[in-house]
Amino acid sequence: MNEIVFLSSRDVYAHTYTTSDVIAKYSDSSINTVSRLIRNYQTDLEEFGVLGFEIRKPKKKSVGGRPRKIWRLNEEQTMLLITYMDNTQPVRRFKKALVSQFSAAKRALYERQVQFALGKEFSKDLNQAIAESPHLDERHRLYANINKLIYKQALGISAKVLRQQRHIPKNTPITHYLDSNEASAVKRVKGQVITLLGIGLDYQQIKNALQVQGIIYQITLPAKQLMGEGH
């Protein structure tokens, strides 16, 4: 039962869910039985949020093979649905695993949200430090250029490549898509840049100082993307 709870996206404000297929598998029920149970109690389930679904096509073309609906249920909907099932040993075992994994997923999201909130404050301070620095030329005074340096030093890859790898929408901050370790690394380097700006270093001096310590938290990319990143 390693994968029974999922995130709706990699965004820091994603929500957790499980699926009708997972419920069927680990409650020792058929997919049709679980789907019928969801339809029968759909009104009850929708009191706890929108009942989502996805349409999945058959992996292989076969005679009579048709796309089918896979339901997505949030934590409250899942727990309610299980109360409508027979209290068999597989169901009880599955329910304990669900409680554990929903809690772990929510805890991980909360940690990311805390890091994101702290990072926003650091970004405000960084913007101010850049604006007040007399030692940055016009090009390096732009937040975007300083930000490139920060991501490269914190995570070992450019912000552009990270955005491409994680399919981050153009107008969405990258920090929405960082886990707690990645966000902590970025926050740490931002703090260092603020300090270095405060003592009067220019861009090249800041870059040299950061490179001495090495990359804080290296993100590993597929070989194809690493080749395309350049420097």
C-alpha positions as MATLAB code, in Angstrom:
seq = 'MNEIVFLSSRDVYAHTYTTSDVIAKYSDSSINTVSRLIRNYQTDLEEFGVLGFEIRKPKKKSVGGRPRKIWRLNEEQTMLLITYMDNTQPVRRFKKALVSQFSAAKRALYERQVQFALGKEFSKDLNQAIAESPHLDERHRLYANINKLIYKQALGISAKVLRQQRHIPKNTPITHYLDSNEASAVKRVKGQVITLLGIGLDYQQIKNALQVQGIIYQITLPAKQLMGEGH';
ca = [
       0.000    0.000    0.000;
       2.794    2.421   -0.840;
       0.734    4.444   -3.310;
      -2.818    4.863   -2.120;
      -2.904    8.627   -1.522;
      -2.003   11.106   -4.255;
      -1.529   14.844   -4.742;
      -3.605   16.715   -7.306;
      -0.454   18.505   -8.523;
       3.074   19.438   -7.427;
       1.817   22.843   -6.318;
       2.350   23.786   -2.677;
      -1.432   24.207   -2.377;
      -2.322   20.845   -3.941;
      -4.960   18.652   -2.321;
      -4.853   14.962   -1.419;
      -7.074   12.263   -2.837;
      -7.408    8.570   -3.574;
      -9.242    6.818   -6.390;
     -12.053    4.333   -6.831;
      -9.537    1.891   -8.343;
      -7.351    2.050   -5.237;
     -10.362    1.587   -2.968;
     -11.482   -1.446   -4.972;
      -8.025   -3.016   -4.967;
      -7.295   -2.722   -1.254;
     -10.799   -3.283    0.078;
     -10.925   -6.540   -1.863;
     -13.919   -5.317   -3.891;
     -14.573   -5.098   -7.605;
     -14.252   -1.807   -9.457;
     -17.919   -2.059  -10.469;
     -18.991   -2.542   -6.848;
     -17.089    0.537   -5.667;
     -18.310    2.643   -8.594;
     -21.905    1.619   -7.918;
     -21.483    2.480   -4.219;
     -20.167    5.939   -5.149;
     -23.097    6.584   -7.484;
     -25.608    5.392   -4.894;
     -24.224    7.729   -2.229;
     -23.037   10.537   -4.497;
     -25.226   13.129   -2.779;
     -23.763   12.221    0.611;
     -20.204   12.333   -0.711;
     -20.688   15.708   -2.372;
     -21.484   17.252    1.002;
     -17.719   17.022    1.565;
     -16.623   18.605   -1.704;
     -16.802   18.196   -5.450;
     -16.578   14.558   -6.467;
     -13.903   14.541   -9.147;
     -13.131   11.942  -11.762;
     -10.898   11.209  -14.722;
     -11.654    9.313  -17.907;
      -9.066    6.631  -18.575;
      -8.732    4.907  -21.925;
      -7.842    1.206  -22.165;
      -4.090    0.602  -22.393;
      -4.561   -1.794  -25.295;
      -7.224   -1.801  -27.945;
      -9.518   -4.739  -27.518;
     -12.942   -5.773  -28.643;
     -15.459   -3.871  -26.566;
     -12.743   -1.888  -24.789;
     -14.182    1.454  -23.692;
     -12.908    4.447  -21.700;
     -14.046    4.303  -18.094;
     -14.576    6.772  -15.282;
     -12.208    6.673  -12.307;
     -13.493    8.596   -9.313;
     -11.276   10.848   -7.197;
     -12.244   11.177   -3.555;
     -10.802   13.483   -0.918;
     -10.056   12.274    2.595;
     -13.517   12.936    4.034;
     -15.279   11.364    1.049;
     -13.042    8.310    1.217;
     -13.621    7.728    4.916;
     -17.375    8.185    4.521;
     -17.511    5.746    1.623;
     -15.664    3.112    3.642;
     -18.287    3.342    6.380;
     -20.808    2.176    3.767;
     -18.744   -0.940    3.048;
     -18.685   -4.205    4.959;
     -16.244   -4.061    7.872;
     -14.054   -6.889    6.572;
     -10.406   -7.415    7.497;
      -9.121   -5.985    4.168;
     -11.317   -2.896    4.644;
     -10.070   -2.350    8.207;
      -6.444   -2.797    7.126;
      -6.964   -0.407    4.211;
      -8.607    2.205    6.430;
      -5.624    2.228    8.806;
      -3.254    2.688    5.880;
      -5.393    5.533    4.529;
      -5.381    7.367    7.869;
      -1.603    7.093    8.000;
      -0.959    8.170    4.415;
      -3.455   11.024    4.334;
      -1.864   12.372    7.531;
       1.661   12.036    6.125;
       0.705   13.746    2.850;
      -0.993   16.650    4.639;
       1.975   17.052    6.969;
       4.379   17.211    4.017;
       2.177   19.805    2.292;
       2.023   21.874    5.471;
       5.823   21.875    5.752;
       6.064   23.079    2.157;
       3.495   25.807    2.808;
       5.455   27.027    5.833;
       8.661   27.191    3.782;
       6.775   28.998    1.021;
       5.443   31.607    3.444;
       8.911   32.182    4.902;
      10.366   32.393    1.405;
       7.927   35.168    0.475;
       9.273   37.291    3.326;
      12.843   36.649    2.206;
      11.888   37.678   -1.344;
      10.538   41.001   -0.073;
      13.748   41.626    1.854;
      15.814   40.628   -1.170;
      13.950   43.021   -3.441;
      14.610   45.835   -1.014;
      18.293   44.928   -0.682;
      18.682   44.907   -4.476;
      16.915   48.256   -4.830;
      19.104   49.863   -2.168;
      22.447   48.440   -3.327;
      24.741   51.018   -4.991;
      27.101   48.265   -6.149;
      24.906   46.518   -8.735;
      24.911   47.682  -12.334;
      21.636   48.163  -14.195;
      21.512   44.586  -15.534;
      22.206   42.890  -12.211;
      19.875   45.194  -10.319;
      16.965   43.289  -11.857;
      15.505   40.760   -9.413;
      15.207   38.164  -12.194;
      18.959   38.111  -12.778;
      19.792   37.785   -9.090;
      17.134   35.079   -8.864;
      18.863   33.042  -11.595;
      22.034   33.047   -9.533;
      20.150   32.026   -6.383;
      18.442   28.997   -7.961;
      21.639   27.845   -9.622;
      23.488   28.031   -6.322;
      20.712   26.597   -4.177;
      19.553   23.713   -6.392;
      22.248   23.276   -9.028;
      19.962   24.050  -11.975;
      18.543   27.183  -13.518;
      15.071   28.443  -12.752;
      14.215   28.074  -16.457;
      15.090   24.376  -16.563;
      13.294   23.696  -13.284;
      10.160   25.369  -14.636;
      10.329   23.236  -17.790;
      10.992   20.002  -15.906;
       8.056   20.444  -13.535;
       5.700   21.977  -16.095;
       5.233   25.078  -13.953;
       2.804   27.564  -15.543;
       4.460   30.735  -16.787;
       2.835   33.118  -14.315;
       3.082   30.805  -11.283;
       5.992   31.286   -8.848;
       8.468   28.399   -8.902;
       8.330   28.345   -5.105;
       4.829   26.828   -5.359;
       6.477   23.682   -6.744;
       9.382   23.192   -4.338;
       9.454   20.586   -1.598;
      10.501   21.651    1.905;
      14.198   20.792    1.369;
      14.355   22.700   -1.921;
      12.512   25.704   -0.508;
      14.819   25.739    2.513;
      17.889   25.753    0.238;
      16.529   28.648   -1.822;
      15.636   30.591    1.323;
      19.113   30.037    2.717;
      20.833   31.383   -0.392;
      18.467   34.360   -0.543;
      19.438   35.182    3.029;
      23.109   34.972    2.128;
      22.624   37.284   -0.865;
      20.827   39.820    1.337;
      23.754   39.744    3.768;
      26.358   40.077    0.988;
      24.481   42.988   -0.561;
      24.338   44.588    2.859;
      28.131   44.605    3.196;
      28.524   46.225   -0.198;
      29.526   43.410   -2.560;
      28.768   43.646   -6.263;
      27.235   40.848   -8.391;
      30.483   39.091   -9.301;
      31.741   39.197   -5.713;
      28.438   37.729   -4.512;
      28.622   34.988   -7.138;
      32.192   34.108   -6.133;
      31.308   34.038   -2.439;
      28.337   31.719   -3.010;
      30.314   29.333   -5.187;
      32.828   28.749   -2.402;
      30.244   26.861   -0.347;
      29.002   24.751   -3.256;
      25.434   23.829   -4.166;
      23.110   23.550   -1.170;
      20.630   20.912   -2.398;
      21.333   19.382   -5.799;
      18.304   18.482   -7.893;
      18.945   15.577  -10.251;
      17.565   15.956  -13.757;
      17.227   13.403  -16.568;
      20.386   13.262  -18.699;
      18.589   14.807  -21.694;
      17.628   17.894  -19.714;
      21.083   18.220  -18.167;
      22.620   18.269  -21.657;
      20.247   20.985  -22.745;
      20.810   23.209  -19.754;
      24.260   24.435  -20.603;
      25.712   26.749  -17.944;
];
